[in-house]
Amino acid sequence: MTGQKMTDTMYCDSPVGRLLLAGRDGVLVGLWIEGQKYYRESLKGETGENAASPILNQAKQWLERYFRGERPSVSELKLAPEGSEFRREVWKILCGIPYGQVTTYGEIAEKIAASRGLSHSCAQAVGGAVGHNPISIIIPCHRVVGADGSLTGYAGGVEKKRSLLIREGADMEKLHLPSRGTAL
């Protein structure tokens, strides 16, 4: 044994595809849409399916409520996304974006710069952190759009991002697909 703890996993189906949940030591460390970019990226060491895991069952119930149209709070779950201090700071900001709302990479960069006493921060670095979010949907990276309203940068794909935003009641009139530039 390498000393790393076993990561419990569970699969569940959703309207946006099959989801893989991962938990370790009573906290959720991953949630990916099957086939998304960076799928299982932060899973290190041994993994094993565990349908009895309390945190995975809590996350599954959270997702079931979400897909029924409820608005469960991120704070209901114990989350421990693994990443650099910068990425964790971005992910924390994502958790504060309300249902039905969107923000931009630049706005997140400004918040980080202000919190660190800097004059500016790089929106591109924020984009990297958003794209590598290991707990999709629950940490709502789908609520981040380009400065021009383009639905860009979602590891699960822009159609899934669009679907999640519609489900949450976001105003889609000002948003568009990046390649076509037309309203949704």
C-alpha positions, 0 to 999 in steps of 0.5 A, spaced: 500 500 500 502 506 498 499 510 504 494 513 500 487 512 502 482 508 498 477 513 494 470 510 494 466 511 487 459 511 485 455 512 478 449 515 477 444 517 471 442 524 470 439 528 465 446 531 462 449 524 462 452 518 467 455 521 473 461 519 477 462 521 484 468 520 488 469 521 496 474 520 501 474 520 508 467 523 509 468 528 504 466 529 496 472 529 492 470 529 485 464 529 481 464 528 473 460 527 467 462 521 464 466 523 458 468 530 460 474 533 459 479 532 465 474 526 467 477 522 473 483 527 473 484 528 480 483 521 482 489 518 485 491 511 488 486 506 489 478 507 487 472 502 489 465 502 488 461 503 494 454 504 494 454 504 502 458 511 502 454 516 506 457 522 503 456 519 496 449 517 497 448 525 500 451 527 494 446 523 489 440 525 493 443 532 492 443 531 485 436 528 485 433 534 488 437 539 483 435 535 477 427 535 480 428 543 480 430 544 487 435 549 489 439 545 494 445 549 497 452 547 496 453 548 503 449 541 505 455 537 502 462 536 505 466 538 499 474 537 499 476 539 491 483 537 490 487 543 487 492 549 488 490 554 493 489 559 487 484 553 484 481 552 491 480 560 491 476 560 485 472 554 486 470 557 493 467 563 489 464 559 484 460 556 490 457 563 491 454 564 484 446 564 485 442 559 481 439 563 475 445 567 475 452 567 471 458 571 472 465 572 467 472 569 468 474 577 468 469 578 474 472 572 478 479 575 477 477 581 479 475 578 486 481 574 487 485 580 485 481 584 490 482 579 496 489 579 495 491 586 494 493 586 487 491 591 482 489 585 477 489 578 476 489 573 470 482 571 467 486 566 463 488 563 470 481 563 472 479 559 466 484 554 467 481 553 474 474 553 472 475 548 467 479 543 472 473 544 477 473 536 480 466 537 482 462 539 477 455 541 477 455 542 485 461 547 484 457 551 479 462 552 474 457 552 468 455 559 471 461 562 468 461 565 461 465 569 457 465 577 457 461 577 451 456 572 454 459 566 450 458 559 453 465 557 453 470 553 457 465 548 460 469 541 460 462 537 460 461 541 453 457 547 451 450 544 450 450 541 457 452 547 460 446 550 456 442 545 459 444 546 466 443 554 466 436 553 462 434 548 468 436 553 473 432 559 470 438 563 467 436 569 462 439 565 456 437 571 451 444 575 453 448 568 452 450 565 446 454 559 443 462 561 442 462 558 435 456 561 432 455 567 436 447 567 435 442 567 441 440 561 444 
